[in-house]
Amino acid sequence: MTDVADPRAITRDLFSATLGSVCCCYTGQPFDTVKVRMQTNPDKFSSVLQTSKLIVAEGMGSFWKGAVPTAMGMAAENAMAFGVNEALKRAFPDPPPSGGSHDDTHQRPDLLKPFLMGTITGCCSAMVLLPSEIVKAKTQVIVGASSSNDVVKQMLNKQGLRSMFVGLDAQLMRDAPFYAFFFGGYELNCYLFRTYVPTMPDELNYFLSGGFAGMFGWVAAMPFDVPKTNVQSAWDSKVFGSYFPQMATIVKERGILGLYSGLGPTLLRAFPANAALFLGVETAKKFFDDVLWKP
């Protein structure tokens, strides 16, 4: 069994996750900005098309508002997420195939374990992602010119260091189900494509499996994401205790469907962004193995 703390394995995980994060961020950021505007101000931003037109009026660069802290946070998040998930795989490997061969790529995977590992991964990642998510949410809802540095200064002036950790309960509620379906769905998709479309190139498998896994994750996490966005974009939220009142307020004012506000642009973003993420991760792993640090 591979050592859980093997230096080469850890370096490989961090390297591949970082490169994949860059691909994911700049592919999906425009869709994420539209989603945040729709979630925080649904009266003004009522549809994807209308929201896109209003953002274009501010300048095309507005679609990538908050991209720098997002990329930094995403690199840290995915380094944690993929690192923890891969470490869990090394700690709890699948049993060898009944035939005794370790190279049976068509062996049916454990369908529960990847989802459980994803839940654990989500709780760990939430702790790393939280500060950048708060800065991103506040930056994206500001109409007009505003930088992430300006937002951070305002946050520290208003609430001090506590401002970097508001909505921790909201982050945990969103990330646990997301990563359960994200990693679990990816493993399942890869297995299904290898089994039923054996001629599919590996790169296309990674791309499609990653894209669908991202969509599965967001469908599961969306009801928890809308109140999270509102909590983290506000300037008076608490570290704990603002999430469930905000969820109740949304349901009361908008109904249950209000918890799915922004689902359209989220799913539009989820497929290309996460397809790029997993393709970037898997390609970076191959590059690492072939060029940087051969096994």
C-alpha positions in Angstrom: 0.0 0.0 0.0 1.3 3.5 -0.9 2.3 5.5 2.2 -0.4 8.1 2.9 2.3 10.7 3.6 4.5 9.8 0.7 6.4 13.0 -0.3 6.2 12.2 -4.0 2.4 11.5 -3.9 1.7 14.7 -1.9 3.8 16.8 -4.3 2.0 15.3 -7.3 -1.4 16.0 -5.7 -0.6 19.6 -5.0 1.0 20.3 -8.4 -1.9 18.8 -10.4 -4.6 20.5 -8.2 -3.0 23.9 -8.6 -2.8 23.7 -12.4 -6.3 22.3 -12.6 -7.5 25.2 -10.4 -6.2 27.8 -12.8 -8.0 26.2 -15.7 -11.2 25.9 -13.7 -11.2 29.5 -12.4 -10.8 31.4 -15.6 -13.2 29.1 -17.5 -16.0 29.4 -14.9 -15.6 32.8 -13.3 -18.0 34.7 -15.8 -20.8 32.2 -15.0 -20.1 32.5 -11.3 -20.4 36.3 -11.3 -23.8 36.0 -13.1 -24.9 33.5 -10.4 -23.9 35.7 -7.5 -25.7 38.7 -8.9 -28.9 36.7 -9.4 -28.7 35.2 -5.9 -28.1 38.5 -4.0 -30.4 40.8 -6.0 -33.1 38.7 -7.8 -35.4 41.7 -8.4 -32.8 43.5 -10.5 -31.0 40.4 -11.9 -33.9 38.2 -12.8 -32.5 36.1 -15.7 -29.2 35.0 -17.1 -29.5 37.0 -20.3 -30.6 40.2 -18.5 -27.8 39.9 -15.9 -25.2 39.3 -18.6 -26.3 42.4 -20.4 -26.1 44.5 -17.3 -22.6 43.2 -16.5 -21.5 43.8 -20.1 -22.6 47.4 -19.6 -20.1 47.7 -16.8 -17.3 46.4 -19.0 -16.3 42.8 -20.0 -13.7 42.7 -17.2 -16.6 42.7 -14.7 -17.3 39.1 -15.6 -13.9 38.2 -14.0 -14.4 40.4 -10.9 -12.8 38.6 -7.9 -10.9 36.2 -10.2 -7.6 36.8 -8.5 -8.7 35.9 -5.0 -10.9 33.2 -6.5 -7.9 31.6 -8.3 -5.8 31.8 -5.1 -8.6 30.4 -3.0 -9.4 27.8 -5.6 -5.8 26.7 -5.7 -5.7 26.4 -1.9 -9.1 24.7 -1.9 -8.3 22.2 -4.5 -4.9 21.5 -3.1 -6.7 20.6 0.1 -9.6 18.8 -1.6 -7.6 16.7 -4.0 -4.8 16.2 -1.4 -7.2 15.0 1.2 -9.2 12.9 -1.2 -6.1 11.2 -2.7 -4.7 10.6 0.8 -8.0 8.9 1.8 -7.7 6.7 -1.3 -4.2 5.7 -0.3 -5.3 5.1 3.3 -8.4 3.1 2.3 -7.7 1.5 -1.1 -10.1 -0.6 -3.0 -9.6 -4.4 -2.5 -7.8 -6.1 -5.4 -9.9 -7.6 -8.2 -11.2 -11.1 -7.6 -8.9 -12.3 -10.4 -5.8 -11.0 -8.5 -4.8 -8.4 -11.1 -4.3 -4.9 -9.9 -4.7 -3.6 -13.5 -8.4 -4.4 -14.0 -9.6 -0.9 -14.9 -13.1 -2.2 -15.4 -13.5 -3.4 -11.8 -16.7 -2.1 -10.3 -15.8 0.6 -7.7 -17.2 0.8 -4.2 -20.1 3.1 -4.9 -20.4 4.4 -1.3 -16.8 5.0 -0.3 -16.1 7.9 -2.8 -19.2 9.8 -1.6 -18.2 9.4 2.1 -14.6 10.4 1.3 -16.0 13.4 -0.6 -18.0 14.5 2.5 -14.9 14.4 4.7 -13.0 16.3 2.0 -15.7 19.0 1.8 -15.4 19.7 5.5 -11.6 20.1 5.3 -11.8 22.3 2.2 -14.4 24.6 3.7 -11.9 25.7 6.3 -9.3 26.7 3.6 -11.8 28.3 1.1 -13.8 30.5 3.5 -11.8 33.8 3.5 -11.5 33.9 -0.3 -15.2 33.0 -0.7 -16.2 35.9 1.5 -14.0 38.4 -0.4 -15.3 37.1 -3.7 -19.0 37.3 -2.7 -18.6 40.9 -1.5 -16.6 42.0 -4.5 -19.0 40.5 -7.0 -22.2 42.2 -5.7 -20.7 45.7 -5.9 -21.8 47.5 -9.0 -19.1 49.6 -10.5 -15.4 49.7 -10.1 -14.1 48.0 -7.0 -11.1 45.8 -6.3 -10.7 42.9 -3.9 -8.1 44.9 -2.0 -10.6 47.6 -1.3 -13.2 45.0 -0.1 -10.6 43.4 2.2 -9.8 46.8 3.8 -13.5 47.6 4.3 -14.0 44.2 5.9 -11.2 44.6 8.3 -12.3 48.1 9.2 -15.9 47.0 10.0 -15.3 43.6 11.7 -11.6 43.0 12.1 -10.1 39.6 11.5 -13.5 38.0 12.3 -14.7 39.3 8.9 -12.6 36.7 7.2 -14.5 33.8 8.8 -18.2 34.9 8.8 -20.6 32.2 7.6 -18.4 29.3 8.5 -21.5 27.2 9.2 -22.8 28.2 5.8 -19.6 27.1 4.1 -19.6 23.7 5.8 -23.3 23.2 4.9 -22.5 23.9 1.2 -19.2 22.1 0.8 -20.0 18.7 2.5 -22.8 17.7 0.1 -21.0 19.3 -2.9 -17.8 17.3 -2.5 -19.7 14.1 -1.8 -21.3 14.2 -5.2 -18.3 15.8 -6.8 -15.7 13.1 -6.1 -18.3 10.3 -5.9 -19.8 11.3 -9.2 -16.5 11.6 -10.9 -15.4 8.1 -9.9 -18.7 6.7 -11.0 -18.7 8.5 -14.3 -15.2 7.4 -15.1 -16.1 3.8 -14.4 -19.3 4.0 -16.5 -17.5 5.5 -19.5 -14.7 3.0 -19.3 -17.2 0.1 -19.1 -19.8 1.2 -21.7 -17.7 3.3 -24.0 -14.3 1.5 -23.9 -13.1 3.2 -27.1 -13.4 6.7 -25.6 -10.0 8.4 -25.2 -8.9 8.9 -21.6 -8.8 12.7 -22.0 -12.4 12.8 -23.2 -13.4 10.6 -20.3 -11.8 13.0 -17.8 -13.4 16.0 -19.5 -16.9 14.6 -19.6 -16.8 12.8 -16.2 -15.5 16.0 -14.6 -18.1 18.2 -16.2 -21.0 15.9 -15.1 -19.5 15.5 -11.6 -19.5 19.3 -11.2 -23.2 19.5 -12.3 -24.2 16.7 -9.9 -22.3 18.4 -7.0 -24.1 21.7 -7.6 -27.6 20.2 -7.9 -27.0 18.7 -4.5 -25.4 21.8 -2.9 -27.5 24.6 -4.5 -30.1 24.9 -1.8 -27.3 25.4 0.7 -25.3 27.8 -1.6 -28.0 30.5 -2.0 -28.2 31.4 1.8 -24.4 31.0 2.0 -23.9 33.6 -0.7 -26.3 36.0 1.0 -24.6 35.6 4.4 -21.1 36.1 3.0 -22.0 39.1 0.8 -23.5 40.9 3.8 -21.5 43.2 6.0 -23.0 42.3 9.3 -22.9 38.5 9.3 -21.7 36.3 12.2 -19.2 33.5 12.1 -21.9 31.2 13.3 -25.6 31.8 13.5 -26.5 33.8 10.4 -27.0 30.9 8.1 -30.2 29.2 9.2 -32.1 32.5 9.8 -31.1 33.6 6.3 -32.3 30.3 4.8 -35.6 30.7 6.6 -35.9 34.3 5.3 -35.3 33.2 1.7 -37.9 30.4 1.9 -40.4 32.8 3.5 -39.9 35.5 0.9 -39.3 33.5 -2.2 -40.5 30.0 -1.5 -38.5 26.8 -1.8 -37.6 27.6 -5.4 -35.8 30.6 -4.0 -33.1 28.2 -2.7 -32.4 27.3 -6.3 -31.9 30.9 -7.5 -29.0 31.0 -10.0 -29.1 27.3 -10.7 -29.1 27.9 -14.5 -25.8 29.9 -14.7 -24.4 27.6 -12.0 -25.0 24.5 -14.1 -23.8 26.3 -17.2 -20.6 27.1 -15.4 -20.3 23.7 -13.7 -19.8 21.6 -16.8 -17.0 23.6 -18.6 -15.3 24.7 -15.4 -15.1 21.3 -13.8 -14.4 19.5 -17.1 -11.4 21.9 -17.3 -10.5 21.2 -13.7 -10.4 17.4 -14.0 -8.8 17.4 -17.4 -6.1 19.8 -16.0 -5.6 17.7 -12.9 -5.3 14.4 -14.8 -3.0 16.0 -17.5 -0.8 17.6 -14.9 -0.5 14.2 -13.1 0.7 12.6 -16.4 3.2 15.4 -17.0 4.4 15.1 -13.4 4.9 11.3 -13.8 6.5 11.6 -17.2 8.7 14.7 -16.8 9.0 16.1 -13.3 9.3 13.2 -10.9 9.2 9.7 -12.5 7.9 6.9 -10.3 
